[in-house]
Amino acid sequence: QLQTDPSGSASVRKWKVCPFVSCFSSGSQVVRRYNIATKIKEVNEEVDEIVKDKVRFELIKRKINQPKRPETTSFVDVSELIGRDAMKEEIISILLCDYKCRNVPTITLVGMGGIGKTALAQLIYNDHRIQTHFSKTIWVCASDPFDQTQIARAILGDLDPDSLISLKTPTLQSVLSKISEKLTREKFLFVFDDVWTDRDQDWETLKVAFKYGMPGSCILVTTRKESVARRMESPHVVPLQLLSEEMCWLILSQKAFSGRSQASREILEDIGREIANKCKGLPLAAKTIGGLLQDKQGREEWQNVLNNVIWKSSFAHEIFSPLLLSYYDLPSPIRQCLSYCAIFPKSFTIYKDELIQCWMAQGYLNSDGNRRRELKGEDYFKYLATRSFFQDFEKDTSGSIISCKMHDMVHEFVQFLTEHRFVTEVVARNSTLDLSSKRVRHLRLVIPSWDASPLSTCLIEKLRSLVVVSDGLSPGDGLQDLFSRSKLLRFLEFDWLRLRPEQIAGGMKNLIHLRYLSLISCSGLENLPESVCELINLQSLNLRDCLDLKKLAVGMGKLINLRYLCIKECPSLSYYPKGIRHLTSLTRLSGIKMRVDQSDGNEFSIGDLENLDLLGGNLCVELIGDALNWAEANRAKLHNKIHLKRTDIWICSPNIKKEEVLKALNPPSTLLVELFDYQ
């Protein structure tokens, strides 16, 4: 509270005017500290008891059994591989071109687990043109743990088995010497399948040995990581696309109808095609489910497979095994960030900045330094994006990602990982929801009607995240019950609700742990209640698309921990309080109007950007006023905003010229500034 008083003199005035009150306040602090000390002592005693129980019951650490990565080979019935003929021809045409370059060229196939990288590599490897063109073709499964010596021995064993046998103690040095010697007489194709390592030191010595091959030699790599292609310096990076529904059906039917009559096929084909559509273009899923359907005889059994949600089915583990490999390859902190995406519905557009703020609200991005958490979130997002966990990227003009989606199979996979902890429930009209039998921590609630509060009887006290979605309906008195009981919430979002300020004003002070408050597309909310400003731990406030919002809370300056303020697409919003200038932790500020003609004590002006030096990303502002106050514009000190990448400025008055604004702001040469006139 002292921090939120800019003058810092409130406590001094109280001491001068009423010393008795200050003494009483000091005494209450002593009592409070004593109570805290007592609680800490009780917690310590409880922990001691838990430790004693651990010894008493002889509990031991159990290592998580991670799925073993299967070793692949080049042996395959190519007649069963469907759907990649065009891409196969494209890559073979590249391989048959005799490159003349210093290093052996590399072609890298990149894609998510189960998309068919190994199958495509097998098709290419076994093509008669490849076997004729190259004097030596060698297949190496390069899964983790990556062992240079093991890979080198495998290559030498294929090149010249006698040379490998003649080495009594085959060290990496001796094996690579033999390989480089043998390769001088060979035009080779090496296939490194299922590569996971993207460390330079793992590849450097091998690449040096390979360059002794004859001109026209090539390397083909399959991987789930784009970073591998960069480490291999691949001139050709081929991202594999999802298969069509028809191709998925052909793969599934090939397995499912093996040994069946034509009559059986005709009876089951319509259901089978619907099941194939659930595979969402992943050939391995189609193949796995097709194998499962071999043992299902009638329509009823096939219908059960169709109706089953994959992540809840008995065959989920088998289908998700490729994704489990990718999941366990992630560092532990990034795993929990991926798992949190289970809170979004299927095919949902995920905004990158909002996702990072969600992670931050849950404490997943703890870091030293004011900007380090956002940067860590950016790194985690890129890490997941380059490993094909996200897709359908929307980018801005500079190439930075704005939003993305998850493939349906990846979304079902994260639901599979987080069962019981992340729950989505649709509550029917006049019904209640009981979560007492589940360990729910993150809840998405879809409510068609608020006639009776579905939150009144459910176990919500331990929720950390709550998203409530309704179709423009009013929650009535249900919010008061929610606020009074959900004291552990860190993330709260209302989508498409009709809200009145008084509905969220009462009880908001109870949410002392709240880090992220989102009121997206909420109608009826004309003023942001002052009680929101009591949430001094709040880090993110998202008011995107609140079309009726006219006024922000006067006390916004109290939110000293606020890092993210989104007020985009709020066309009625006209009042931006002066207190925003005190939000010196802000790293993102989207869609704000500011006065450019003066600086008064009530409204935010352009000079109030002066101390907001942590702002980063893209800043979009509208300048209000009929004249340009040069001193006020210069006070914005854009040269101190070193984290900003771009600033878009919309000028609302015909009396203000772009050139004058640019001169007054005097931005650094490193900051891209675009100015626009409202016509």
Residue, then its C-alpha position, 0 to 999 in steps of 0.5 A: q500500500l505504501q508503494t501505491d502511494p506515489s508521494g510516499s508521504a501518507s504514513v508521515r501525515k498519519w504520524k503527525v496528525c494521529p500518533f495514537v493511531s500509528c502506535f496502535s497500527s504498529g501494535s497490530q503489526v506485532v500481533r500479525r507477525y506473531n500469528i505468522a510465526t506461529k503458523i510457520k512453526e505449525v507448518n514446519e512441525e507438519v513437514d517434520e511429521i511427513v519426513k518421519d512417515k517417509v522413513r517409517f513407510e520406507l518410501i523410495k524415489r521411483k524413476i519415471n519410465q519414459p517410453k523407449r524410442p524404437e530403432t528404425t530400419s530401411f526394411v519396409d513393404v513400400s506398397e503399404l506406404i501411401g500418400r507421399d508419392a509427390m514429395k518422394e519424387e521431389i526429393i529424389s530429383i534433388l538427390l539425383c542432382d550431382y552437387k559440387c560443393r565443399n561440404v556434403p549437402t543435407i536434406t532434412l525432413v521435419g515434422m511432428g511425431g506420427i506424420g510419416k517422416t520415417a516412412l517417406a525416408q524409407l520410400i526414397y531409400n528403397d527406390h531403385r533409382i537411388q540404389t543405382h545412382f549411389s554406390k553406397t546407401i547406409w541407413v542409421c537410426a540416430s535416436d537419443p542417446f546420441d552416441q558418435t562412436q556407435i554411429a561411426r561404427a554402424i557406418l563403417g560396418d556397412l562400408d567395410p565390415d572387415s575394416l571394423i573387425s580389424l580394429k581391435t579397440p575401435t575408438l572414435q578416432s580410428v573409426l572415423s579415419k577408416i570411414s574417411e579413407k573408404l569414402t574417397r571411393e564412394k558416392f554415398l547416401f547416408v540416411f540419419d533417421d529420427v535425429w533428436t540432438d541439435r548440439d553442434q559438438d555432436w555433429e562436427t567430427l562426423k561432418v568432417a569425415f563425410k566431406y571426403g566422399m565423392p561429388g554427388s554424395c548426400i545426407l538425408v535426415t529426418t527429425r522433429k526439430e527445426s533446430v536440427a536442420r540449422r545445425m546440419e546446415s541443410p540447404h533443403v528443409v522439407p516440412l511434411q504436411l498433413l495428409s488429406e482425409e482421403m489418404c487417411w482413409l486409404i491407410l486406415s482401410q488398408k489395415a482395417f479391411s485386411g482379409r475382409s469381404q467386399a460386403s463387409r467393407e460396404i457395410l462399414e465404409d461410412i463409419g470408417r471414413e468418419i473415423a479416418n477424419k478423426c486422425k486429422g491427417l496423421p498417417l500413424a494414427a490412421k494406421t494404428i486405429g486401422g489395426l485396432l479395427q481389424d478385430k472389431q466385427g460389426r457396426e456397433e463396435w465401429q460406432n463405439v470407436l467413432n464415438n470415443v474421445i481418443w484421449k479417453s479411449s483404451f488405445a490412447h497410449e498407443i496412438f500418442s506414443p510418438l507424441l510422448l517421445s517428443y513430450y519427454d524430450l522437453p525440459s521439465p519447465i516447458r512440459q508444464c507450459l505445454s500441458y497448460c494448453a489443455i485449458f483451451p478448446k480444440s481449434f482455438t486461436i491462441y495469442k502468443d502474448e496472452l499464452i505467455q501471460c497465462w504461463m506467468a500467472q501460474g508461476y511457470l516463468n519465474s526468473d530474475g530481472n523485470r523483463r526476463r520472464e517475458l523473454k523466457g516465455e518467448d523462448y519456451f514458445k519458440y521451443l514448442a513451435t519448432r517441435s511442431f506442437f503449434q501450427d497455423f501461425e499468424k505473423d506480423t509484417s516483421g515475421s513475429i508470431i502473433s497467434c497459432k493453433m494446436h493440431d487436434m491430435v496434439h490437443e487431445f494429447v495434452q488432455f490425455l496428459t492432464e486428465h482430471r486436472f484440466v477439465t472442460e464442462v458444459v453445464a445445461r440449463n438449471s443444472t449444477l456441477d459437482l467436481s468433488s470427485k475430481r482433482v480439478r485445478h483448471l476449469r473451463l466452464v461453458i454455460p448456456s444459461w445463468d438462471a441458476s448458478p452452476l458454481s453454487t455447489c461445485l468444489i471450486e475452492k482449489l481452482r487455480s484457473l477458471v474460464v467462464v464462457s457464455d453467450g452474452l448472458s448475465p451471471g446474476d448473483g453467481l459471481q459473488d459466490l465465486f469470488s468468496r470461495s475461489k481465493l486461490l485463483r491465479f487466472l480468471e477469464f470471462d468470455w462473452l458474458r454480459l456484465r455490470p460493474e457492480q457484479i464484479a466490484g463486490g468480492m474482488k478483493n478476496l482474489i489476493h492471488l489473482r495474477y491474470l484477469s481477462l474480460i474478453s468480449c464482455s458486454g454491458l461493462e461501461n466502467l472498469p470497477e475501482s475494486v479491480c485496482e485492489l488486486i495489487n498482485l495482478q500482472s495481466l489485465n485483458l479487456r480485448d473487444c469490450l465494445d461497451l467499455k467507456k472508462l478505465a478505473v481512476g485508481m489504475g496506478k495502484l496496479i504496480n505489478l501490472r506487466y500486460l495491459c490489453i485494451k485493443e478493439c474497445p471503440s467506446l473507451s475514451y477515458y485513460p487515467k493518469g495513473i497508468r504512468h505509474l505502471t513502470s513494470l508494463t512490458r506490453l501496452s496495446g491499443i491506448k489513446m493519449r493526449v498530445d496537446q496537453s498534460d493535465g491531472n486526469e487523462f493519460s498523455i503522451g509524456d506519461l510514457e516517460n518512465l515506462d521503459l520496459l515496454g516491448g514488442n509493438l506499441c499502437v497508440e492514438l493521439i488525441g487533441d487538436a494541437l501538438n505540444w512539443a514539450e509533452a511529446n518530447r517528454a515521452k523519451l522514446h530513446n529509452k524504450i530499448h525493448l520496443k520493436r515497432t510503434d504505430i501512431w494514429i493521428c486523430s486531428p487534421n491539424i497535426k502533421k506527421e513530420e511534426v510528430l516525428k520530430a517532437l518524439n525524436p525516436p532512435s534510429t533502431l525503432l521503427v515508427e509508422l504514422f497514420d492519419y485518420q481520414 
